[in-house]
Amino acid sequence: MAAISVNKETKPPRGKSIAHFNLTNNKVVFLSLDLETGGEYCGIIQLSGQLFRQDPEDHQKKSFIIVDDTFNEYVAPPDGAFWNEEACRQSHGLSARSPEIQNGRPFITVWTNFCSWIQRHVGTSEKCILCAYRGETCDMRWIWKHCLAPRSQLNIPKQIVYFMDPLEVIKTYKCPLHPVKSKLDSLELGVVYHYITGHNLNGAHDALVDVKAQTTLITSEHYREYIDKSKSIRLVEDIFTTAEQRDMLKKMESLRPVHEPWFELIEGDGFTYTPPRTDRYTGVAGGANWGPSSEMLQLARGGDLPTMFLSVFTIDSLKYIAVRTNNYAYTDWVVPTVRLDRDGNTTRRPILSAIFPKRGESLPANARHRCLISKDKKRYQVTEHFTLAWLGAIMSTGAFFNGDNNCGIDAIYSNASCGISIPFIQNTMPQKAFIFLRNYIHFSRTHQKLSGQHWYDPLFKVRSIINMLMERIRTVWIAGDRVTIDESMIRYMAVP
C-alpha cells in the first residue's frame, strides 16, 4: 500500500479546502480519471486520464493549461473472467471479442504505464488531485482494491494525494450546474456537458471521452470557483470509512486466489489426487472402522473424564509448555525497542525484543528479563500441574459464563455485578498467579524465522503443541474417510 503523507498541521482558512495552500502556490495538477469495467467478476478493461493545471500567470485562477498527452489503454482481463455482457452492451459496448480487448495488456502492465505517465508530467514537488465523476461509488473502489487494500500488489503514485468528485461538489454547494439553478433533469455527465457546451457528448461511456468531458466541466465558469471549497477536496486515504473498507474486503474475499500450498481446480485440468497408503480406507486392505479407538472406548466406559482429557493433552505436553513459559518469562534476555505507530510516531510503551548473546559476550546495559521480580511481584515456578490447573480454570470459566466475552476472564475472581465468585477456582489458583500465566504462557522458542524467510511458518508460536496434539488425536479417534474440508481450500465470504 502506498503511503500518502500530507502536512495536516497547517490548517487552511475557514471555508477553504485542505489543498488551499497548494492551489494558491500553483503546486497542484488535476488528474481527470475514468475507467470502464466488464463487471464485478471481470475487472477493469479501460483506463484513461487527462492532466491539467491552473495557469500560473492568471492570478484570478480562471484559466487552465491542459496537457496534450492523454493516457488511454485497454486491459485484457485474466483467464476465467466473467463478463457482464448485458451491462457492457448498454454501457461502453466492449466485450471479450472486441479488438481493443483482444489487443489489451494485463492490468499490472497498464497500471505501470499509467504511473510512468504521471511521473513524466507531474513534478515531485507537485500534488495531484484525482478527479472522478461519481468516482466514490465506482472508480475509486476499483483503485482501492488494486492499490490500497491489504495485500494489494500495486501502489498509487505518490503525487496523487487528493480526491475530488465533481458530482458531489455540484450537489453540496448548489453551484450553477445544480438542478435547482440549471433546471437540469439529470446530473449525468453527458447532460451536464451539453448544458455547458451546447453539444452532445458523442461516445459517452468511453473512458477517454468521459475524461475529456470531465475536464471541460471542471475548467468551466460554472464550476471552477467551487474547487477550493472546504468540502470539495479530500485526502485519498480518507475517501472510505473503516466500515466501507471492511465491506469491500468482504466482497473481495471470493475474488482472491487461494493461498499456497493450495491451488484452485479448473474444469478440464485433469488433476487427480491419491492419499498415502496409510490413509487409504478402500481396497482389499480396507481400514479400521471410523470412530473412537479402543483405548478411548475403554476410558469412556470407565467414565474417567480427567484421564480422557490427559490422553489427548498429555502430561508431556504440559511439561513442554511449562519449560517454554519459564524460559520466556525468567530466562530469555530482551531489550526495550522503540515502536512506531501507523503514523510514524513513537508509542508510549516500547516493545521487548529478544536477544541471544553468545557465551562470554557482555549484555547491553538495558538488557532484562520479561518478568521482573519485585516485592509486589513474586516469582512463580511454572510446572505441568500449574499449567493444568490454569487450563481447568479457563474451561470452567467458559462453562460458567457460556462464552460471554464481555464478562472477562477475571470475572471468576470478582464479586462485582459483572463477576461471579467461584471458590474452588480461587482456592486452586490465586488471581495473581492466574494473570501471570495468562500474560506469559508460551509454546515455542522465541528465535524463529521471520516472515518472508525460507520455510517461514505463520503458526510457529503454536506449531510444536499442535503437532503433539495431532499425534495424540490420531491415537484416540479414527477419522476414516470422514474428514473436514479446510476452509482455506474453497472460496468463501467472511467479515475480516
ZAVEXLO-306627 format. One record per residue (C-alpha): z, x, y. Coordinates in steps of 0.02 Angstrom, whole numbers, plus 50000, padded with zeros to 5 digits. Layout:
BEGIN
<Z->Z | X->X | Y->Y>;
...
This chain:
BEGIN
<Z->50000 | X->50000 | Y->50000>;
<Z->49953 | X->50069 | Y->50169>;
<Z->50096 | X->50099 | Y->50289>;
<Z->50071 | X->50011 | Y->50455>;
<Z->50179 | X->50077 | Y->50596>;
<Z->50191 | X->50011 | Y->50772>;
<Z->50315 | X->50052 | Y->50908>;
<Z->50419 | X->49894 | Y->50918>;
<Z->50545 | X->49965 | Y->51042>;
<Z->50436 | X->49939 | Y->51197>;
<Z->50431 | X->49753 | Y->51223>;
<Z->50281 | X->49677 | Y->51311>;
<Z->50303 | X->49574 | Y->51469>;
<Z->50351 | X->49393 | Y->51445>;
<Z->50204 | X->49288 | Y->51387>;
<Z->50100 | X->49439 | Y->51333>;
<Z->50052 | X->49493 | Y->51158>;
<Z->50126 | X->49637 | Y->51060>;
<Z->49962 | X->49731 | Y->51090>;
<Z->49977 | X->49711 | Y->51280>;
<Z->50000 | X->49895 | Y->51323>;
<Z->49860 | X->49950 | Y->51208>;
<Z->49747 | X->49818 | Y->51284>;
<Z->49784 | X->49870 | Y->51463>;
<Z->49758 | X->50054 | Y->51419>;
<Z->49591 | X->50019 | Y->51333>;
<Z->49658 | X->50079 | Y->51166>;
<Z->49603 | X->49926 | Y->51068>;
<Z->49450 | X->49896 | Y->50960>;
<Z->49414 | X->49720 | Y->50898>;
<Z->49353 | X->49701 | Y->50718>;
<Z->49264 | X->49537 | Y->50684>;
<Z->49280 | X->49517 | Y->50495>;
<Z->49217 | X->49390 | Y->50370>;
<Z->49193 | X->49387 | Y->50182>;
<Z->49118 | X->49271 | Y->50054>;
<Z->49185 | X->49241 | Y->49879>;
<Z->49117 | X->49173 | Y->49717>;
<Z->49276 | X->49078 | Y->49680>;
<Z->49457 | X->49115 | Y->49635>;
<Z->49410 | X->49200 | Y->49471>;
<Z->49258 | X->49291 | Y->49538>;
<Z->49320 | X->49376 | Y->49694>;
<Z->49236 | X->49445 | Y->49850>;
<Z->49046 | X->49453 | Y->49843>;
<Z->49004 | X->49495 | Y->50025>;
<Z->49098 | X->49592 | Y->50160>;
<Z->49039 | X->49601 | Y->50341>;
<Z->49110 | X->49667 | Y->50503>;
<Z->49068 | X->49699 | Y->50685>;
<Z->49162 | X->49807 | Y->50811>;
<Z->49175 | X->49780 | Y->50998>;
<Z->49283 | X->49843 | Y->51142>;
<Z->49331 | X->49789 | Y->51316>;
<Z->49228 | X->49879 | Y->51447>;
<Z->49345 | X->50013 | Y->51518>;
<Z->49255 | X->50006 | Y->51686>;
<Z->49286 | X->49819 | Y->51702>;
<Z->49463 | X->49807 | Y->51769>;
<Z->49460 | X->49617 | Y->51755>;
<Z->49433 | X->49629 | Y->51566>;
<Z->49290 | X->49506 | Y->51567>;
<Z->49152 | X->49609 | Y->51487>;
<Z->49141 | X->49689 | Y->51315>;
<Z->49042 | X->49828 | Y->51233>;
<Z->48977 | X->49781 | Y->51060>;
<Z->48945 | X->49920 | Y->50933>;
<Z->48767 | X->49906 | Y->50868>;
<Z->48810 | X->49972 | Y->50695>;
<Z->48871 | X->49822 | Y->50594>;
<Z->48938 | X->49826 | Y->50417>;
<Z->48865 | X->49713 | Y->50284>;
<Z->48870 | X->49747 | Y->50097>;
<Z->48865 | X->49639 | Y->49941>;
<Z->48983 | X->49657 | Y->49795>;
<Z->48941 | X->49647 | Y->49610>;
<Z->49086 | X->49554 | Y->49528>;
<Z->49162 | X->49632 | Y->49371>;
<Z->49103 | X->49583 | Y->49198>;
<Z->49176 | X->49418 | Y->49141>;
<Z->49196 | X->49348 | Y->49318>;
<Z->49194 | X->49158 | Y->49327>;
<Z->49084 | X->49090 | Y->49466>;
<Z->49123 | X->48926 | Y->49552>;
<Z->48939 | X->48883 | Y->49558>;
<Z->48958 | X->48713 | Y->49643>;
<Z->49063 | X->48782 | Y->49785>;
<Z->48946 | X->48931 | Y->49805>;
<Z->48794 | X->48816 | Y->49812>;
<Z->48871 | X->48711 | Y->49950>;
<Z->48932 | X->48864 | Y->50048>;
<Z->48832 | X->49026 | Y->50051>;
<Z->48708 | X->48988 | Y->49912>;
<Z->48736 | X->49152 | Y->49819>;
<Z->48750 | X->49160 | Y->49630>;
<Z->48758 | X->49288 | Y->49492>;
<Z->48568 | X->49284 | Y->49486>;
<Z->48542 | X->49318 | Y->49671>;
<Z->48454 | X->49484 | Y->49709>;
<Z->48591 | X->49531 | Y->49832>;
<Z->48722 | X->49516 | Y->49694>;
<Z->48613 | X->49599 | Y->49563>;
<Z->48594 | X->49749 | Y->49678>;
<Z->48775 | X->49744 | Y->49737>;
<Z->48906 | X->49878 | Y->49710>;
<Z->49084 | X->49872 | Y->49640>;
<Z->49212 | X->49813 | Y->49766>;
<Z->49302 | X->49981 | Y->49767>;
<Z->49140 | X->50065 | Y->49822>;
<Z->49106 | X->49932 | Y->49955>;
<Z->49284 | X->49945 | Y->50022>;
<Z->49272 | X->50135 | Y->50028>;
<Z->49111 | X->50120 | Y->50129>;
<Z->49196 | X->49994 | Y->50243>;
<Z->49341 | X->50113 | Y->50277>;
<Z->49219 | X->50254 | Y->50315>;
<Z->49128 | X->50140 | Y->50437>;
<Z->49294 | X->50105 | Y->50525>;
<Z->49333 | X->50291 | Y->50534>;
<Z->49164 | X->50329 | Y->50614>;
<Z->49184 | X->50206 | Y->50757>;
<Z->49372 | X->50191 | Y->50787>;
<Z->49468 | X->50339 | Y->50855>;
<Z->49632 | X->50397 | Y->50781>;
<Z->49724 | X->50350 | Y->50941>;
<Z->49648 | X->50176 | Y->50948>;
<Z->49722 | X->50018 | Y->50872>;
<Z->49613 | X->49890 | Y->50787>;
<Z->49635 | X->49702 | Y->50799>;
<Z->49566 | X->49618 | Y->50644>;
<Z->49491 | X->49451 | Y->50697>;
<Z->49456 | X->49321 | Y->50563>;
<Z->49417 | X->49138 | Y->50597>;
<Z->49532 | X->49036 | Y->50485>;
<Z->49574 | X->49206 | Y->50410>;
<Z->49754 | X->49173 | Y->50363>;
<Z->49705 | X->49042 | Y->50234>;
<Z->49561 | X->49139 | Y->50157>;
<Z->49502 | X->49311 | Y->50213>;
<Z->49672 | X->49392 | Y->50237>;
<Z->49736 | X->49326 | Y->50071>;
<Z->49598 | X->49421 | Y->49982>;
<Z->49630 | X->49577 | Y->50087>;
<Z->49816 | X->49563 | Y->50045>;
<Z->49780 | X->49552 | Y->49858>;
<Z->49672 | X->49707 | Y->49859>;
<Z->49764 | X->49816 | Y->49986>;
<Z->49942 | X->49757 | Y->50020>;
<Z->50005 | X->49677 | Y->49859>;
<Z->50119 | X->49779 | Y->49745>;
<Z->50023 | X->49900 | Y->49633>;
<Z->49863 | X->49872 | Y->49733>;
<Z->49739 | X->50015 | Y->49719>;
<Z->49662 | X->50009 | Y->49893>;
<Z->49727 | X->50036 | Y->50070>;
<Z->49690 | X->49958 | Y->50238>;
<Z->49625 | X->50086 | Y->50365>;
<Z->49773 | X->50148 | Y->50467>;
<Z->49691 | X->50096 | Y->50631>;
<Z->49698 | X->49912 | Y->50581>;
<Z->49868 | X->49862 | Y->50645>;
<Z->49850 | X->49689 | Y->50724>;
<Z->49780 | X->49522 | Y->50669>;
<Z->49710 | X->49377 | Y->50770>;
<Z->49646 | X->49209 | Y->50710>;
<Z->49538 | X->49131 | Y->50848>;
<Z->49558 | X->48958 | Y->50771>;
<Z->49748 | X->48967 | Y->50784>;
<Z->49735 | X->49029 | Y->50964>;
<Z->49625 | X->48881 | Y->51010>;
<Z->49747 | X->48759 | Y->50930>;
<Z->49903 | X->48841 | Y->51003>;
<Z->49853 | X->48860 | Y->51185>;
<Z->49730 | X->48716 | Y->51204>;
<Z->49601 | X->48828 | Y->51284>;
<Z->49435 | X->48754 | Y->51347>;
<Z->49375 | X->48750 | Y->51165>;
<Z->49516 | X->48636 | Y->51109>;
<Z->49455 | X->48460 | Y->51063>;
<Z->49568 | X->48387 | Y->51198>;
<Z->49463 | X->48476 | Y->51331>;
<Z->49296 | X->48506 | Y->51246>;
<Z->49289 | X->48337 | Y->51156>;
<Z->49226 | X->48425 | Y->51001>;
<Z->49233 | X->48325 | Y->50840>;
<Z->49270 | X->48480 | Y->50738>;
<Z->49327 | X->48659 | Y->50759>;
<Z->49210 | X->48728 | Y->50627>;
<Z->49139 | X->48895 | Y->50683>;
<Z->48961 | X->48826 | Y->50691>;
<Z->49016 | X->48681 | Y->50802>;
<Z->49113 | X->48796 | Y->50920>;
<Z->48966 | X->48918 | Y->50926>;
<Z->48846 | X->48777 | Y->50976>;
<Z->48966 | X->48721 | Y->51114>;
<Z->48971 | X->48899 | Y->51186>;
<Z->48788 | X->48948 | Y->51171>;
<Z->48696 | X->48782 | Y->51157>;
<Z->48609 | X->48844 | Y->50999>;
<Z->48635 | X->48803 | Y->50816>;
<Z->48714 | X->48933 | Y->50705>;
<Z->48572 | X->48967 | Y->50585>;
<Z->48626 | X->49043 | Y->50421>;
<Z->48807 | X->48989 | Y->50437>;
<Z->48920 | X->49041 | Y->50291>;
<Z->48828 | X->49206 | Y->50278>;
<Z->48965 | X->49331 | Y->50315>;
<Z->48864 | X->49435 | Y->50440>;
<Z->48804 | X->49279 | Y->50534>;
<Z->48983 | X->49214 | Y->50545>;
<Z->49044 | X->49384 | Y->50604>;
<Z->48921 | X->49388 | Y->50749>;
<Z->48962 | X->49207 | Y->50794>;
<Z->49147 | X->49251 | Y->50797>;
<Z->49112 | X->49398 | Y->50913>;
<Z->49019 | X->49280 | Y->51029>;
<Z->49168 | X->49162 | Y->51028>;
<Z->49299 | X->49296 | Y->51068>;
<Z->49198 | X->49376 | Y->51207>;
<Z->49154 | X->49209 | Y->51289>;
<Z->49232 | X->49150 | Y->51452>;
<Z->49307 | X->49004 | Y->51357>;
<Z->49419 | X->49116 | Y->51252>;
<Z->49442 | X->49293 | Y->51320>;
<Z->49586 | X->49255 | Y->51440>;
<Z->49691 | X->49196 | Y->51291>;
<Z->49676 | X->49359 | Y->51194>;
<Z->49833 | X->49436 | Y->51270>;
<Z->49946 | X->49284 | Y->51248>;
<Z->50112 | X->49305 | Y->51159>;
<Z->50063 | X->49205 | Y->51004>;
<Z->49883 | X->49263 | Y->50992>;
<Z->49910 | X->49429 | Y->50904>;
<Z->50023 | X->49475 | Y->50758>;
<Z->50052 | X->49628 | Y->50653>;
<Z->49951 | X->49633 | Y->50493>;
<Z->50111 | X->49660 | Y->50393>;
<Z->50188 | X->49501 | Y->50468>;
<Z->50047 | X->49380 | Y->50427>;
<Z->50127 | X->49313 | Y->50269>;
<Z->50309 | X->49269 | Y->50242>;
<Z->50406 | X->49329 | Y->50091>;
<Z->50387 | X->49158 | Y->50009>;
<Z->50199 | X->49158 | Y->50037>;
<Z->50184 | X->49333 | Y->49963>;
<Z->50285 | X->49280 | Y->49811>;
<Z->50173 | X->49129 | Y->49786>;
<Z->50016 | X->49237 | Y->49796>;
<Z->50089 | X->49360 | Y->49671>;
<Z->50121 | X->49216 | Y->49551>;
<Z->49940 | X->49161 | Y->49563>;
<Z->49881 | X->49340 | Y->49537>;
<Z->49981 | X->49359 | Y->49375>;
<Z->49845 | X->49283 | Y->49266>;
<Z->49709 | X->49387 | Y->49351>;
<Z->49784 | X->49559 | Y->49321>;
<Z->49728 | X->49659 | Y->49169>;
<Z->49856 | X->49679 | Y->49030>;
<Z->49951 | X->49842 | Y->49035>;
<Z->49945 | X->49988 | Y->48914>;
<Z->49953 | X->50004 | Y->48766>;
<Z->49885 | X->49827 | Y->48751>;
<Z->49705 | X->49780 | Y->48787>;
<Z->49626 | X->49610 | Y->48807>;
<Z->49515 | X->49545 | Y->48668>;
<Z->49345 | X->49482 | Y->48720>;
<Z->49243 | X->49367 | Y->48610>;
<Z->49121 | X->49468 | Y->48507>;
<Z->49205 | X->49639 | Y->48525>;
<Z->49233 | X->49646 | Y->48336>;
<Z->49411 | X->49714 | Y->48346>;
<Z->49520 | X->49697 | Y->48190>;
<Z->49699 | X->49750 | Y->48154>;
<Z->49785 | X->49785 | Y->47989>;
<Z->49975 | X->49805 | Y->47989>;
<Z->50054 | X->49955 | Y->47900>;
<Z->50080 | X->49934 | Y->47713>;
<Z->50268 | X->49922 | Y->47732>;
<Z->50248 | X->49773 | Y->47848>;
<Z->50121 | X->49677 | Y->47744>;
<Z->50176 | X->49515 | Y->47663>;
<Z->50013 | X->49471 | Y->47575>;
<Z->49926 | X->49530 | Y->47418>;
<Z->49993 | X->49573 | Y->47246>;
<Z->50147 | X->49665 | Y->47309>;
<Z->50196 | X->49520 | Y->47419>;
<Z->50361 | X->49545 | Y->47508>;
<Z->50539 | X->49484 | Y->47520>;
<Z->50574 | X->49306 | Y->47575>;
<Z->50598 | X->49293 | Y->47762>;
<Z->50773 | X->49259 | Y->47825>;
<Z->50943 | X->49345 | Y->47817>;
<Z->50963 | X->49492 | Y->47700>;
<Z->51080 | X->49488 | Y->47551>;
<Z->51205 | X->49593 | Y->47650>;
<Z->51209 | X->49468 | Y->47793>;
<Z->51217 | X->49319 | Y->47674>;
<Z->51371 | X->49394 | Y->47591>;
<Z->51456 | X->49419 | Y->47759>;
<Z->51409 | X->49244 | Y->47816>;
<Z->51483 | X->49165 | Y->47659>;
<Z->51645 | X->49255 | Y->47693>;
<Z->51649 | X->49188 | Y->47871>;
<Z->51692 | X->49359 | Y->47941>;
<Z->51612 | X->49348 | Y->48115>;
<Z->51677 | X->49516 | Y->48182>;
<Z->51608 | X->49608 | Y->48031>;
<Z->51442 | X->49516 | Y->48052>;
<Z->51434 | X->49574 | Y->48233>;
<Z->51477 | X->49754 | Y->48186>;
<Z->51343 | X->49753 | Y->48052>;
<Z->51216 | X->49745 | Y->48194>;
<Z->51310 | X->49829 | Y->48336>;
<Z->51389 | X->49967 | Y->48233>;
<Z->51539 | X->50075 | Y->48271>;
<Z->51421 | X->50224 | Y->48282>;
<Z->51326 | X->50135 | Y->48421>;
<Z->51489 | X->50103 | Y->48514>;
<Z->51540 | X->50286 | Y->48493>;
<Z->51372 | X->50340 | Y->48564>;
<Z->51397 | X->50228 | Y->48716>;
<Z->51574 | X->50295 | Y->48741>;
<Z->51514 | X->50477 | Y->48740>;
<Z->51371 | X->50442 | Y->48860>;
<Z->51487 | X->50345 | Y->48977>;
<Z->51620 | X->50481 | Y->48982>;
<Z->51488 | X->50611 | Y->49021>;
<Z->51408 | X->50503 | Y->49155>;
<Z->51574 | X->50468 | Y->49243>;
<Z->51675 | X->50628 | Y->49221>;
<Z->51566 | X->50772 | Y->49159>;
<Z->51395 | X->50767 | Y->49242>;
<Z->51380 | X->50852 | Y->49411>;
<Z->51299 | X->50764 | Y->49558>;
<Z->51267 | X->50797 | Y->49742>;
<Z->51252 | X->50667 | Y->49882>;
<Z->51070 | X->50647 | Y->49935>;
<Z->51006 | X->50563 | Y->50092>;
<Z->50919 | X->50400 | Y->50054>;
<Z->50789 | X->50315 | Y->50165>;
<Z->50758 | X->50128 | Y->50176>;
<Z->50586 | X->50046 | Y->50184>;
<Z->50577 | X->50079 | Y->50371>;
<Z->50612 | X->50265 | Y->50351>;
<Z->50790 | X->50254 | Y->50420>;
<Z->50939 | X->50340 | Y->50337>;
<Z->51052 | X->50221 | Y->50243>;
<Z->51239 | X->50220 | Y->50269>;
<Z->51279 | X->50271 | Y->50091>;
<Z->51189 | X->50419 | Y->50008>;
<Z->51136 | X->50418 | Y->49827>;
<Z->51210 | X->50535 | Y->49697>;
<Z->51075 | X->50646 | Y->49621>;
<Z->51113 | X->50734 | Y->49456>;
<Z->51104 | X->50924 | Y->49450>;
<Z->51102 | X->51033 | Y->49294>;
<Z->51173 | X->51205 | Y->49336>;
<Z->51138 | X->51346 | Y->49214>;
<Z->51278 | X->51446 | Y->49135>;
<Z->51355 | X->51563 | Y->49262>;
<Z->51268 | X->51478 | Y->49408>;
<Z->51379 | X->51429 | Y->49554>;
<Z->51387 | X->51247 | Y->49604>;
<Z->51340 | X->51182 | Y->49777>;
<Z->51484 | X->51156 | Y->49897>;
<Z->51461 | X->50967 | Y->49894>;
<Z->51446 | X->50952 | Y->49705>;
<Z->51560 | X->50822 | Y->49625>;
<Z->51577 | X->50704 | Y->49477>;
<Z->51527 | X->50523 | Y->49494>;
<Z->51702 | X->50454 | Y->49465>;
<Z->51833 | X->50537 | Y->49573>;
<Z->52013 | X->50538 | Y->49513>;
<Z->52149 | X->50493 | Y->49639>;
<Z->52321 | X->50414 | Y->49647>;
<Z->52243 | X->50242 | Y->49658>;
<Z->52107 | X->50278 | Y->49531>;
<Z->52165 | X->50337 | Y->49360>;
<Z->52055 | X->50419 | Y->49229>;
<Z->52003 | X->50309 | Y->49084>;
<Z->51960 | X->50383 | Y->48916>;
<Z->51816 | X->50278 | Y->48853>;
<Z->51819 | X->50253 | Y->48664>;
<Z->51724 | X->50142 | Y->48544>;
<Z->51871 | X->50020 | Y->48546>;
<Z->51872 | X->50017 | Y->48736>;
<Z->51686 | X->49978 | Y->48735>;
<Z->51705 | X->49843 | Y->48601>;
<Z->51844 | X->49757 | Y->48700>;
<Z->51735 | X->49760 | Y->48856>;
<Z->51588 | X->49682 | Y->48764>;
<Z->51705 | X->49549 | Y->48696>;
<Z->51763 | X->49508 | Y->48873>;
<Z->51581 | X->49493 | Y->48929>;
<Z->51536 | X->49374 | Y->48788>;
<Z->51694 | X->49271 | Y->48813>;
<Z->51653 | X->49252 | Y->48996>;
<Z->51482 | X->49184 | Y->48951>;
<Z->51564 | X->49055 | Y->48839>;
<Z->51693 | X->49002 | Y->48968>;
<Z->51575 | X->48990 | Y->49116>;
<Z->51422 | X->48931 | Y->49020>;
<Z->51311 | X->49062 | Y->49101>;
<Z->51357 | X->49013 | Y->49280>;
<Z->51320 | X->49173 | Y->49375>;
<Z->51392 | X->49102 | Y->49536>;
<Z->51568 | X->49121 | Y->49467>;
<Z->51554 | X->49308 | Y->49449>;
<Z->51618 | X->49414 | Y->49305>;
<Z->51781 | X->49450 | Y->49398>;
<Z->51824 | X->49265 | Y->49387>;
<Z->51909 | X->49294 | Y->49218>;
<Z->52046 | X->49386 | Y->49312>;
<Z->52060 | X->49263 | Y->49456>;
<Z->52164 | X->49107 | Y->49481>;
<Z->52063 | X->49056 | Y->49634>;
<Z->51963 | X->48895 | Y->49643>;
<Z->51807 | X->48983 | Y->49576>;
<Z->51902 | X->49077 | Y->49439>;
<Z->51997 | X->49044 | Y->49280>;
<Z->52146 | X->49142 | Y->49213>;
<Z->52111 | X->49197 | Y->49033>;
<Z->52271 | X->49280 | Y->48969>;
<Z->52203 | X->49351 | Y->48805>;
<Z->52067 | X->49446 | Y->48902>;
<Z->52189 | X->49503 | Y->49036>;
<Z->52309 | X->49567 | Y->48902>;
<Z->52167 | X->49658 | Y->48813>;
<Z->52097 | X->49749 | Y->48963>;
<Z->52163 | X->49767 | Y->49142>;
<Z->52048 | X->49714 | Y->49281>;
<Z->52027 | X->49891 | Y->49348>;
<Z->51978 | X->49954 | Y->49176>;
<Z->51852 | X->49814 | Y->49159>;
<Z->51774 | X->49854 | Y->49329>;
<Z->51771 | X->50040 | Y->49289>;
<Z->51668 | X->50017 | Y->49130>;
<Z->51555 | X->49891 | Y->49217>;
<Z->51517 | X->50022 | Y->49350>;
<Z->51495 | X->50174 | Y->49238>;
<Z->51436 | X->50115 | Y->49068>;
<Z->51286 | X->50220 | Y->49016>;
<Z->51170 | X->50226 | Y->48867>;
<Z->51069 | X->50386 | Y->48888>;
<Z->51064 | X->50560 | Y->48959>;
<Z->51026 | X->50571 | Y->49144>;
<Z->50893 | X->50709 | Y->49135>;
<Z->50744 | X->50605 | Y->49083>;
<Z->50562 | X->50617 | Y->49131>;
<Z->50513 | X->50543 | Y->49297>;
<Z->50387 | X->50404 | Y->49323>;
<Z->50210 | X->50470 | Y->49311>;
<Z->50256 | X->50615 | Y->49196>;
<Z->50181 | X->50629 | Y->49023>;
<Z->50264 | X->50515 | Y->48896>;
<Z->50372 | X->50432 | Y->49027>;
<Z->50470 | X->50286 | Y->48954>;
<Z->50516 | X->50146 | Y->49078>;
<Z->50659 | X->50096 | Y->48961>;
<Z->50730 | X->50272 | Y->48941>;
<Z->50901 | X->50215 | Y->49004>;
<Z->50924 | X->50097 | Y->48857>;
<Z->50796 | X->50165 | Y->48732>;
<Z->50924 | X->50251 | Y->48620>;
<Z->51033 | X->50098 | Y->48597>;
<Z->50880 | X->49987 | Y->48574>;
<Z->50819 | X->50098 | Y->48432>;
<Z->50991 | X->50091 | Y->48350>;
<Z->50995 | X->49902 | Y->48361>;
<Z->50817 | X->49883 | Y->48296>;
<Z->50860 | X->49988 | Y->48142>;
<Z->51010 | X->49878 | Y->48105>;
<Z->50918 | X->49715 | Y->48137>;
<Z->50791 | X->49763 | Y->48003>;
<Z->50932 | X->49776 | Y->47876>;
<Z->51013 | X->49608 | Y->47914>;
<Z->50859 | X->49499 | Y->47941>;
<Z->50689 | X->49500 | Y->47857>;
<Z->50556 | X->49439 | Y->47978>;
<Z->50415 | X->49421 | Y->47852>;
<Z->50257 | X->49354 | Y->47932>;
<Z->50355 | X->49253 | Y->48060>;
<Z->50351 | X->49360 | Y->48216>;
<Z->50359 | X->49326 | Y->48402>;
<Z->50212 | X->49373 | Y->48513>;
<Z->50264 | X->49488 | Y->48653>;
<Z->50232 | X->49403 | Y->48820>;
<Z->50152 | X->49564 | Y->48884>;
<Z->50009 | X->49536 | Y->48762>;
<Z->49949 | X->49374 | Y->48843>;
<Z->49912 | X->49318 | Y->49019>;
<Z->50045 | X->49207 | Y->49094>;
<Z->50110 | X->49148 | Y->49262>;
<Z->50287 | X->49185 | Y->49315>;
<Z->50382 | X->49193 | Y->49478>;
<Z->50411 | X->49379 | Y->49517>;
